[in-house]
């Protein structure tokens, strides 16, 4: 097993409808099938990290309802060290997800208790941060709680990863003071550039940029490294603008894994969780050497339906792709 990964983030109960095509505004379509299962960017990433081989702590918030009881039981089944804050006057988070015949999705999230995770609860988990090799935080939780987690991780000597999904309206350059690695997708990268330095980039064009052009965009963000996930175009990692112990030497592009995708829900979370697990094993590694495993793990997750439930295990990835 690797060093510990601490994930601070959301738990949502996913309500998923399979459709032949995503509906246009105002259109009603008949669903082909329905299912429900665990999700939330934080919980997805924690399950991915655990199944990829890391001892994993998950810090999040739940309501006081039946969905919360199910979340606690599932965390135990997955072997997570779950540190849930109970918000008695809020519902456990939910997400409505439509998935079309090509595996593409549209998602609406009601964050519920996730939006009430407190700084005090995060600070109360100080023992978990002292034992962490990597701290990973998406942004479906209050920004002050996320930044507290990253600060505690950095102070404890852990590597810190912010997955800026979704991009908070209150993000500014100071938000990244304790971030080693930033992991946006194309749309999040464009939003970050617009927010941080006012530059404009079309999300759909980023995957086609030469590596040096994409690296120049990464270098505008005030972190040590930026990893842009590009869907079926793979991922590119490049140094950011921050000085210090940069976790990579040069720009690297890794192609997407050859898979037969049926549902891309949670693929980005699979990538982030697997990368955190790999980095916890080798905290001194150049990040470029860890990307192939994360890409393969994420790719394999798209061959299964669901979010947290679709995460493969490390042995599956090694059996399919070698290692």
C-alpha positions as CSV (number, residue, x, y, z in Angstrom):
1,X,0.0,0.0,0.0
2,X,1.0,3.6,-0.6
3,X,1.2,6.7,1.6
4,X,-2.1,8.2,2.7
5,X,-4.3,10.3,0.4
6,X,-6.6,12.7,2.0
7,X,-9.6,13.9,-0.1
8,X,-11.7,16.8,1.0
9,X,-14.9,17.1,-1.1
10,X,-18.5,16.2,-1.8
11,X,-20.7,13.2,-1.5
12,X,-23.8,13.1,-3.8
13,X,-26.3,10.4,-4.5
14,X,-26.4,10.1,-8.3
15,X,-29.7,9.7,-10.1
16,X,-28.9,8.6,-13.6
17,X,-31.1,8.4,-16.7
18,X,-29.8,6.7,-19.9
19,X,-31.2,8.4,-23.0
20,X,-30.7,8.0,-26.8
21,X,-29.7,11.6,-27.1
22,X,-29.3,14.5,-24.6
23,X,-32.5,16.7,-24.7
24,X,-32.5,20.2,-26.2
25,X,-33.8,23.1,-24.1
26,X,-37.5,22.6,-23.6
27,X,-37.5,19.1,-25.0
28,X,-38.8,16.0,-23.2
29,X,-37.3,12.7,-24.0
30,X,-38.1,9.2,-22.9
31,X,-35.4,7.5,-20.8
32,X,-34.1,4.1,-21.7
33,X,-33.0,3.1,-18.2
34,X,-32.6,4.5,-14.7
35,X,-30.2,3.7,-11.9
36,X,-29.0,5.4,-8.7
37,X,-25.6,5.1,-7.0
38,X,-22.9,7.0,-5.1
39,X,-21.1,10.0,-6.5
40,X,-19.9,13.5,-5.8
41,X,-16.5,14.6,-7.0
42,X,-14.8,14.2,-3.7
43,X,-16.2,10.8,-2.9
44,X,-15.6,9.6,-6.5
45,X,-11.9,10.7,-6.2
46,X,-11.6,9.0,-2.7
47,X,-12.9,5.7,-4.0
48,X,-10.6,6.0,-7.0
49,X,-7.6,6.6,-4.8
50,X,-8.5,3.7,-2.5
51,X,-9.1,1.3,-5.4
52,X,-5.8,2.4,-7.0
53,X,-4.0,1.3,-3.9
54,X,-3.8,4.2,-1.5
55,X,-4.8,4.3,2.2
56,X,-7.5,7.0,1.8
57,X,-9.2,9.4,4.2
58,X,-12.3,11.2,3.0
59,X,-13.6,14.4,4.6
60,X,-17.0,15.7,3.7
61,X,-20.5,16.6,4.8
62,X,-23.8,14.8,4.8
63,X,-27.4,15.6,5.9
64,X,-29.2,13.6,8.6
65,X,-31.2,11.4,6.2
66,X,-31.4,8.0,4.7
67,X,-29.0,8.9,1.9
68,X,-26.4,9.8,4.6
69,X,-26.8,6.4,6.2
70,X,-26.1,4.8,2.9
71,X,-23.0,6.9,2.3
72,X,-21.5,5.9,5.7
73,X,-22.1,2.3,5.0
74,X,-20.6,2.5,1.5
75,X,-17.5,4.3,2.8
76,X,-16.9,1.5,5.2
77,X,-17.4,-1.1,2.4
78,X,-14.8,0.8,0.3
79,X,-12.3,0.8,3.2
80,X,-12.3,4.6,3.5
81,X,-11.4,6.4,6.7
82,X,-14.5,8.6,6.4
83,X,-14.7,11.8,8.5
84,X,-18.3,13.1,7.8
85,X,-19.7,16.3,9.3
86,X,-23.5,16.0,9.8
87,X,-25.5,19.1,8.8
88,X,-28.8,18.5,10.4
89,X,-30.8,21.1,8.5
90,X,-29.6,20.2,5.0
91,X,-30.2,17.3,2.7
92,X,-27.4,15.0,1.6
93,X,-26.2,16.1,-1.9
94,X,-27.8,14.7,-5.0
95,X,-27.0,14.8,-8.7
96,X,-29.3,14.3,-11.8
97,X,-27.3,12.8,-14.7
98,X,-28.3,12.2,-18.3
99,X,-26.1,9.9,-20.3
100,X,-26.5,9.5,-24.1
101,X,-25.8,6.6,-26.4
102,X,-22.2,7.9,-27.0
103,X,-21.4,8.0,-23.2
104,X,-21.6,11.8,-23.1
105,X,-23.4,13.3,-20.1
106,X,-25.2,16.4,-18.7
107,X,-25.3,16.9,-15.0
108,X,-27.2,19.0,-12.5
109,X,-26.0,19.0,-8.9
110,X,-27.9,20.0,-5.7
111,X,-25.0,20.3,-3.3
112,X,-27.1,20.3,-0.1
113,X,-24.9,19.5,2.9
114,X,-21.8,19.7,0.8
115,X,-22.1,23.4,0.6
116,X,-22.0,23.7,4.4
117,X,-18.8,21.8,5.1
118,X,-17.1,23.9,7.8
119,X,-13.5,25.0,8.3
120,X,-13.8,23.9,11.9
121,X,-14.6,20.3,10.8
122,X,-11.6,20.3,8.4
123,X,-9.3,21.6,11.1
124,X,-10.6,19.0,13.5
125,X,-9.1,16.3,11.2
126,X,-5.5,17.5,11.9
127,X,-4.3,13.9,12.5
128,X,-5.3,12.9,9.0
129,X,-3.3,15.7,7.4
130,X,-0.2,14.9,9.5
131,X,-0.3,11.4,8.0
132,X,-0.9,12.5,4.4
133,X,1.4,12.1,1.5
134,X,-1.1,13.8,-0.9
135,X,-4.1,16.1,-0.2
136,X,-6.6,16.3,-3.0
137,X,-9.5,18.7,-3.2
138,X,-12.1,19.4,-5.9
139,X,-14.3,22.5,-5.5
140,X,-17.8,21.2,-4.8
141,X,-17.3,22.2,-1.2
142,X,-16.9,25.8,0.3
143,X,-13.7,27.4,-0.9
144,X,-12.6,28.3,2.7
145,X,-12.8,24.7,3.7
146,X,-10.9,23.5,0.6
147,X,-8.2,26.2,1.1
148,X,-7.9,25.2,4.8
149,X,-7.3,21.5,3.8
150,X,-4.6,22.5,1.3
151,X,-2.9,24.7,3.9
152,X,-2.9,21.9,6.4
153,X,-1.6,19.5,3.9
154,X,1.2,21.9,2.8
155,X,2.2,22.5,6.4
156,X,2.4,18.8,7.0
157,X,4.7,18.3,4.0
158,X,2.1,16.6,1.8
159,X,1.8,17.2,-1.9
160,X,-1.3,19.2,-2.7
161,X,-3.7,18.9,-5.6
162,X,-6.6,21.2,-6.5
163,X,-9.1,19.9,-9.0
164,X,-10.8,23.2,-9.9
165,X,-14.2,21.7,-10.7
166,X,-16.3,23.7,-10.7
167,X,-14.4,26.9,-10.9
168,X,-15.5,29.1,-7.9
169,X,-16.5,32.6,-8.6
170,X,-14.4,33.8,-5.7
171,X,-11.1,32.1,-6.9
172,X,-8.2,34.6,-7.3
173,X,-4.5,34.4,-7.4
174,X,-4.2,34.1,-3.6
175,X,-6.3,30.9,-3.7
176,X,-3.4,28.9,-5.1
177,X,-0.8,29.7,-2.4
178,X,-0.7,26.1,-1.1
179,X,-1.3,24.3,-4.4
180,X,1.4,22.1,-6.0
181,X,-0.7,20.8,-8.9
182,X,-3.8,22.2,-10.6
183,X,-5.8,19.7,-12.7
184,X,-8.4,21.6,-14.9
185,X,-10.2,20.2,-17.9
186,X,-10.5,22.3,-21.0
187,X,-13.4,24.5,-19.9
188,X,-12.0,24.9,-16.4
189,X,-8.6,25.9,-17.9
190,X,-10.2,28.6,-20.0
191,X,-12.2,29.9,-17.0
192,X,-9.1,30.0,-14.8
193,X,-7.1,31.9,-17.4
194,X,-9.9,34.5,-17.8
195,X,-10.2,34.9,-14.0
196,X,-6.5,35.0,-13.1
197,X,-5.0,37.2,-15.8
198,X,-7.9,38.1,-18.1
199,X,-6.6,36.1,-21.1
200,X,-9.1,34.4,-23.4
201,X,-8.9,30.8,-24.6
202,X,-11.6,28.7,-26.4
203,X,-12.0,25.4,-24.5
204,X,-12.6,23.4,-27.7
205,X,-9.3,24.6,-29.2
206,X,-7.0,23.7,-26.3
207,X,-6.6,20.0,-27.3
208,X,-5.3,21.1,-30.7
209,X,-2.6,23.5,-29.5
210,X,1.0,22.5,-29.8
211,X,2.6,21.5,-26.5
212,X,4.6,24.7,-26.3
213,X,1.6,26.9,-26.8
214,X,-0.4,25.0,-24.1
215,X,2.6,25.2,-21.8
216,X,2.7,28.9,-22.2
217,X,-0.9,29.1,-21.0
218,X,-0.1,26.8,-18.0
219,X,2.8,29.1,-17.1
220,X,0.3,31.9,-16.5
221,X,-1.2,30.2,-13.5
222,X,0.3,30.7,-10.0
223,X,1.0,27.0,-9.1
224,X,4.0,24.8,-9.5
225,X,2.5,22.6,-12.2
226,X,-0.7,22.5,-14.3
227,X,-2.2,19.3,-15.7
228,X,-4.9,19.9,-18.3
229,X,-7.1,16.9,-19.0
230,X,-8.3,16.8,-22.6
231,X,-10.8,13.9,-22.7
232,X,-10.1,11.6,-25.6
233,X,-7.1,13.8,-26.5
234,X,-5.3,12.6,-23.3
235,X,-3.6,15.0,-20.9
236,X,-0.8,17.6,-20.9
237,X,1.3,18.6,-17.9
238,X,3.5,21.7,-17.8
239,X,5.2,23.9,-15.2
240,X,3.2,26.7,-13.7
241,X,4.3,30.2,-12.7
242,X,5.1,29.4,-9.0
243,X,8.7,28.9,-8.1
244,X,9.9,26.2,-5.7
245,X,10.0,22.4,-5.7
246,X,8.5,21.9,-9.1
247,X,7.2,18.3,-9.4
248,X,8.1,17.9,-13.1
249,X,11.0,18.7,-15.4
250,X,9.3,19.4,-18.7
251,X,6.1,19.6,-20.7
252,X,4.6,16.1,-21.3
253,X,1.6,14.9,-23.3
254,X,0.1,11.5,-22.6
255,X,-2.5,10.1,-25.1
256,X,-5.8,8.8,-24.0
257,X,-6.1,5.1,-23.2
258,X,-7.6,2.8,-25.9
259,X,-11.0,1.9,-24.4
260,X,-14.6,1.3,-25.4
261,X,-16.4,4.1,-23.5
262,X,-20.0,3.7,-22.5
263,X,-20.2,6.3,-19.7
264,X,-17.8,9.1,-19.1
265,X,-19.4,10.2,-15.8
266,X,-16.7,10.4,-13.2
267,X,-13.7,9.9,-15.6
268,X,-12.0,13.1,-14.5
269,X,-12.5,12.0,-10.9
270,X,-11.0,8.6,-11.7
271,X,-8.0,10.4,-13.2
272,X,-7.5,12.6,-10.2
273,X,-7.9,9.9,-7.6
274,X,-5.5,7.5,-9.4
275,X,-2.9,10.2,-9.9
276,X,-3.1,11.1,-6.2
277,X,-2.6,7.4,-5.3
278,X,0.3,7.0,-7.6
279,X,1.9,10.2,-6.3
280,X,1.4,9.1,-2.7
281,X,3.4,6.0,-3.5
282,X,6.2,8.1,-5.1
283,X,6.0,11.6,-3.7
284,X,9.4,12.5,-5.1
285,X,8.6,11.3,-8.6
286,X,8.5,13.5,-11.7
287,X,4.7,13.7,-12.3
288,X,5.1,12.9,-16.0
289,X,6.0,9.3,-15.1
290,X,2.8,8.9,-13.2
291,X,0.4,10.1,-15.9
292,X,0.1,6.9,-17.9
293,X,-1.4,5.0,-15.0
294,X,-3.9,7.8,-14.2
295,X,-4.9,8.0,-17.9
296,X,-5.4,4.2,-18.1
297,X,-7.3,4.1,-14.8
298,X,-9.6,6.9,-16.0
299,X,-10.1,5.2,-19.4
300,X,-11.0,1.9,-17.9
301,X,-13.6,3.6,-15.7
302,X,-15.5,4.8,-18.8
303,X,-16.1,1.1,-19.8
304,X,-18.4,0.8,-16.8
305,X,-21.6,2.6,-15.9
306,X,-21.8,4.9,-12.9
307,X,-19.5,7.2,-11.0
308,X,-17.9,5.9,-7.8
309,X,-19.1,2.4,-8.6
310,X,-17.4,2.4,-12.0
311,X,-13.9,2.9,-10.6
312,X,-11.6,0.0,-11.5
313,X,-9.0,-1.5,-9.1
314,X,-5.3,-1.3,-9.6
315,X,-5.1,-5.0,-10.6
316,X,-7.6,-4.4,-13.4
317,X,-5.5,-1.6,-14.9
318,X,-2.3,-3.6,-14.7
319,X,-4.0,-6.6,-16.3
320,X,-5.4,-4.6,-19.1
321,X,-2.5,-2.3,-19.9
322,X,0.5,-3.8,-18.1
323,X,2.8,-1.9,-15.8
